Amino acid sequence: MTTTAEMTAALKDHFILHLRKVGFKGSFPNFHRDDDHFVCLVNVQFNSVGEKFCMNLGFADVERRNIVTHCRDLEPKKLRLSMSGSLIEGNNHLSGRWRVGAQPLGDEIYGDSWFGYAPGQYGEDRSVVAVDPGMLARHCTTLFEKESDTW
């Protein structure tokens, strides 16, 4: 059975290595990239009750309008995805967060995307099959490459 420590190590070997190649800084599980004061945020979140994780994307716009008020003056390395939200300008709405691997459920609603890496103990996780952590980390890296630029 794959442990959380093994999955974390595989993510560091594959996904985090890719983040570094495309200019992200930070330490597991929070990463940032400052592109002329527009800050891209990435967070890897593990589920507390089962062997699964998700990869969250967010941003801080140049003026920090989508960052909670008391955090707007923080330097990029101290920003966290949980501090960001949506940005609304007139009729335009830019979602403040995206979960890598999310699937459309309707016109604008997306389902959660958690990646299971070991047989679980809770509810729907019972059918999860143990997978090679390196293979899953490479798959997540490919999804990130495809979705992050579009998002």
Secondary structure, 3 states (H helix, E strand, C coil): CCCHHHHHHHHHHCHHHHHHHCCCEEECCEEEEEECCEEEEEEEEECCCCCEEEEEEEEECCCCCCECHHHCCCCHHHCCHHHECCEEECCEEECCEEECCCEECCCCCEECCCEECCCCCCHHHHHCCCCCHHHHHHHHHHHHHHHHHHC
